[in-house]
Amino acid sequence: MESDKTLSPEDYKRLLSIDWNLWTEDELSQFLVWDFLNAFSKMGLAKDIVKTAEAESGIFLKKYKKYIFIFKIIDKLFQKTFSILGWKKTLKKIYFQNISLKFTPLIRAAQKYYSIGIIVQGKKDRLFAIKNFINYIGTTDLNQCVHDYLANKDTKNLYNLVEKAEDRLKVAKPDFIIFGLDVLPIERAIILAARKMSIPTIVIQDGVYDSNFPLFECNVADYILFWGEHFKDLWISRNKKRPENSYVLGYPYLINKNYELKTNDSHLVCYLGQDFERYNRDNLIPKLETIKAIYEICKNLGLKFIYRPHPGDDRAYLSKNLLDVQFTREDEKIEESLNRADIFISLNSTALIEAAMRSKIALQLMDFPIKSDNLEELGVCNKSFKTIEELENYLGKIAGASDMNRFKLRYNNDYIETRYEPGRRFLEIMKEIEKNK
């Protein structure tokens, strides 16, 4: 089945109230695959999202097959060791999926009161689990079911996907599962299996969501932990989630909010790349033109400039077409970039908002052919601009300023809450969920 529709909130409620084995083939394929692909396509970011998804799943599997035998040996040895030395049997088990590396403060806090497990996909999360002696189950091979479905549209592959997810959960026996996403086929298959087994599922907001686009994430887990009241209100107003199943966690990373800009410094400007051309090559030329224009502006104003590519960027191609532009190192973590630059520019990157949280100057350039919320109006960036010329004028004011305090932002914590300590707040919410369960 191939469909161009998306599920309504009522469809979600109806389907999730019954065992997935009772769904039709069309319902299962719509829920696991087409709902996300069609919503993504309607955002205007992709020309042929199905071909792109199939190609990317193929690339992922090709990489995985290089390590499959090593993974099997490592997994077997680790599981044997962990079965002898591992679980604290008196504690409830929380399994984290797709957030083990990003939300470490939450895992560290949870380890004091729960037995922790991780649902791993590849090398990085496996290494994190092994290094920290945390039990894990692998789901990398489940990508084959998704790839085969995209290639031949045979729904048997999707039934196979959910059945395999059930088998993994029967072995792991989690009391709760925490997700970083609940939109992709493997996550949704795990959630279906968990519902059948009465295991509560919780999804943590993974990035900034724009009100101009479909809210296709955070729709299927039992509970949602939002970054701020703004996003919680957005989901509730669109009938995506009940208030009693929604919590404000706040920003799940620890950040330094007290950066001081020095006057008369040659400030470093960092343009944060976004990979819109990955799904639609028409977006590549505007991107190159924007980077070149900002580089020239900074050079003329005596400001230093660096470009931070998105992980999905084709660095080799961009480097070839931006010969004079300095790039961040390929292994440079976002934390390092946020620490060393003073001024950040992007359309709507989450990193731009984090720069504002850190008291850096965050500037939104909205000259790209993609809709975006105005972050200045939302109180989470210093200034938003529709044109390069407006940006140039403002950078000129910064470069010539005798007092940098005039650029201080009064940050809006209703958008993303930064006043909570992430681990402590997470444990408070888990206690509430346990009480309600």
N, C-alpha and C positions, 0 to 999 in steps of 0.2 A: 504493500500500500504506500502510495505517495500522496501527500495532502498539502494544500496551501493554507489550511485553517490553523487557528490556535485555540487552545482550550480556555473556556471562561472560568471564573472562580467557582461557579456552580458546578461545572464539569469536574473540577478538581475535588470538590467536596463529595460529589456523588461517587466518583471512582474510588476515592481513598476510603470510603466507608464500607467497601466490600472487598473480599479476598481477590487478589489479582488473578487467580486461576479462573474466576468467573467472568473476566473481561473478554470482549471480542478481540480478534487479532488487530482490527483497526484501532481499537481503544489502546491496546498495549503499545503498538508502534507509534501512535500519536503522542502518547504520554512519554515514552522513553526517548524518542528521536525527533519527530516532526515538530512538536511544539516549540522546542528550542530553535531548531533550524529555521522555521518559518518566522518566528518572532525576530530572530537575528537578521534575517533577510529583509523584513519590513522596516528595519532601522535604516536601510539604505547604505549599509556598510559593505555589502558583498554582492557581486554579480551572480555567482553560482556557488552558494554556500554548500550545496550537497557535494559537488566535485571537490571543493576545498576541504571539507570534512573528511571525505574518503581519502584524499591524497595525504592529509596530515596524519590520519590514523595509520596509513600504510608506512609512512616515514617512521612513526613512533614504533611500530612493530618490527620494522627492519633493524632499528637500533637495539630493541629489546632482545632480538634473536641472537645478537652478538654476545649477550651476557647470560643467556638462559641457563646454560649448564653451570656457570659460576654461581648464579642466583640459587639454583636448586641445591648445590652443595652447601653454600653459606646458610640458606634457610634451614636445611636439615640439621646442621651442626648447632645452630643457634637455638632452634626449638628444643633440641635434646637437652642442651645445657640449661635452658630456661625452665624446662619442666621439672628439673631437679632443684634449682636454686631460686626460682622466680617468684610466682604469685604469692601475695599475702592473702590467704584464702578467706580471711574474715572480712575483707573489704569488697565493696562493690566495684565492678569493672567499668571503666569508661574507655571506649575506643575512639581515637581521633582519626578522621579521614581528611587528607588533603590540606591539613593546616599544621602539621607537626613542626615544620621548620619556621613557619611564619608567626605562630602564636605561642612561642616557647614560654612566656610568662604564665600563660594559663595552664600549661602542662606542669610546669614547676609547682604551681600552687596546688593543682589537683593531686599531685603525687603524695602530698601529706595525708590525704583523706581517702584516696581511691587507689585501686590497682589500675595502672594505665597500660593501654595497648594502642598500637598504631596500625591503620590499614594503609599499606604502602603500595606505591605504583612503580617506582624506579630505583635509581642508585642513591640519590640524596637522602630520601626519607628512610631507606634501609640503613644507611650509614649512621643517620641520626639515632635510629632505634638501637642499633648494635652498640654504638659509642656510649649511649646512656643506659644500656641494659634494660630496654623497654621491649616487652613482647610485641610481635607484629604478625600480621597475616598479609600475604601478597595478593594483589588483584591485577597485576600487569597482564596476565594471560587473558583476562576478560575482554581486553581491547580487541582480541581476534573476533569475538562474537559481534562486536559493533562494526568492525571493518567489513566482515562478511555480509552483514545485513545491508550496509550502505552499497556494497558492490552488487548484490543480487536481489535485494528487497524480499528475501525469504524470512518470514516472521519466526520460523523455527529457531533462528539464531537468537532472537530476543527472548523467547521462552527459555532457551538454553542459558542465556545470560542471567536471568533472574534465579533459575534453579541453582546455578553455580554460586551465586551470591548467597542463597539460602544455605548451601553446604558449608560455605566459609563461616557463616554466623553460627551454625550448629557446633562447629569446632571451637570457635572463639568464646561463645556464650557471654556476650557483653550485656551489661545492665543498661547502658546508655551509649549512643553513638553521636559524636559531634562532627559536623561537616563544615568545610569551608565553602562548599558549593552544593546545591541540590538540583542542578539543572542539567548536567550531562548524563548520558545513558547509564554509566556504571554507578554513579551516585544514586540515581533514581531507582535502579535495580536493587541496590542495597536497602534503600528505604522501603521499597515494596516488601522485600524479604523480612525486614525488621518489623513492619506493621503486622505481618502474618504471625510473627513470633512474639508480639506484644512488647517489643523493645522500643522505648521512647527515642526519638531522633531529634536532634537540635542542630540548626544551621546558624553559623555566625556570618554576619554581613562581611563580604569579601572585598568590596570596593565601593567607590562613589557611584550612586545610581542617579541618572538624569531623568527628571520628570517628563521630558519630551519623548521618551522611548518606552516601549512595553516593559513592565516589571515582570520579566520572565524568570527571575531568580527568587530564591527564598519563598517558594510557593508550596512545597510538598512535605518538608519536615514538620514534625509535630509542633516544635517551638522555634522562634527566631530570636536571636540576640542582635540588636541593632547597634550601630555606632552612635546614634543620637536620636532625639525626639523627632527631628525633621523626617527621618526615614521611617520611623515607626508610624507616624501620622500619615505618611504617604501610602504605606501598605494598607493601613486600616481604612483610609478614605476610599481606596479602590476595592475594598471588600476582599483583599488577598489574605488577611489573617485576622483572627479574633484578638481583641485587646488582651484577654487573659492568657493568650499563648505568645505574647510579644513582650520582650524585655529590652531595656537599654543597658547594654554592656559598657558602652563608651569605646574609645579607641583602644585596641588590644595590644598596642606596643608602648613601651616606655620611651618617652621623648623628653629632650631638654628644651624647655619653653622660654628660656631667658637669654637668648642670643642678643648681643649688643652690636649694632652697626657702628663702625668708626667713621667719622667725618674725614674727608680728604684722602681716603684710601682709594686705590685703583680697584674698585669692586669687581668680583668675578660674577659674571652673568652665566647662568646655566639654562639652556633650552631643553626641556624634557620631551623626548620623542614619544610618539604614540603610533602604533602600527596599523593605521587605517588602510594603508595600501596593501596590506597582506591579504585582504579580502576583496579589494577593488583597486586595481592598478591606476585607475584614473586619479586617485588621491596622491600619487607619488610626485607629480610635477609641482602641485601647490606646496607640498611639504618641502621639496628642495628649494623652491623660490623663497619660502618663508625663512628657512635656516640661513640662506645666503644673505637675505635682507637684514636679518638681525645681526649677523656677523659684521656686516659693513657698518651698520649703525654703531655697534659697540666700538669698532676700530676707530671710527671718526670721533667718538666721544671720549676716547682714552680708557674705555672699560675693557677688561679681559673677557673673553667669551669661550665657552666650552659647550659641546653638544653631548647630551647623554642619550644614546640610542635606546629604544625599547628592546626588551629581549626578543621580540618578534621581528625586529628590523633586519634587513640584509646589510650588514655592516660593510661588507666588501664593496657592494654596489654604491652605497652612500659615500664611502671614503673616496671612491674613484670620481664621484661627481661633486665632491666638496673638498677639493684638494687643499685649500687654505684653512679649513676649519679643524680645530683641535677636538678630538673625541675623548670621552672618559675611557679609561682602560676597560678591556673586555671583562676583567674579573673584579671591577670596582663595584662594591655593594652600594645600594641606594643610600644607606646610612652614611657612607663616606662622602658621597656627592652632596648630600644634604648638609653635612658638617662644613665642607670647605667652600661652597659657593655662598654668595650673599643675596643674590637676586635670582629668582626662578621665573621662567615663562613657560606656559603651556596652554592648551585649550581647556582640558578638564581632567588632567591626570590627578590621581589620588596623591601622588608625591607633591604636586603643587600645593595642595591643601595642607599636607604635613609640613611643608616649608613655612606656611603661614602660622601653623601651630607653634613652630620653633622660633617665632618672632623674626623670621627672614622676610624679605620683600617678595611677595607672590603676585605675579601679574598674569592676567588671563588675556590671551590674544584670540579673539573670536572671528578671525578672517578665513577660517577653514570652511569648506562646503558641507559642514555637519552641524546640526543644531546642538545647542548646549545651554544649560541653565547659566544665568549670570551669577558668577560666584561672588562678585562685589556686592550685589544686592542681597545675597544670602549671608554676607558678613564673614566670608572665609578666604578672601584675597584682598590685597590692597587696592587694586584697580582692574577693571575690565575694559578692553578696547575692541572696537570693531575693525580698525584699520592699522596697518603698519605705521602710518604717519602719526597717529595718536600715541602709539607705543613709543616712537622715536622722541616725541616731545616730552613724554614723562621721564624716559631714561635720561634725557638732557637735564631735567630738573634734579634728578638724583645725582648725576655726575657733578653738577655745580652747586650742590647743597652745602650750606655752612652748618646746618643742624639736621642731623639724620632723624631726630625724634619726631619731626613732622610727618614721617612716613610710617609711624607706628600704627599697627592695626589693633582695633578692639575686637578680638576674635569672638565669634558667635558659637558658644558651647551647645546651643540647641541643635546645631547642624551635626557636628561631631563632638561628643562629650570628651573632654580631656582632663577632667578633675578627679576621675576615679582612679584608684590603683587597680590595674587590670585583673591581677590574680585574685585579690580580695573580692572584687565585684563579681567575678565569675563564680566563686564559691558561694556567695550570697544567693545568686540566681539558681545554682544547682540545688541548694537547700529548699528553695521555693518549689522547684520542679519536683523534687522528691516528695515534698509534702503533698503536692497536688496529685501525684501519681497514685 
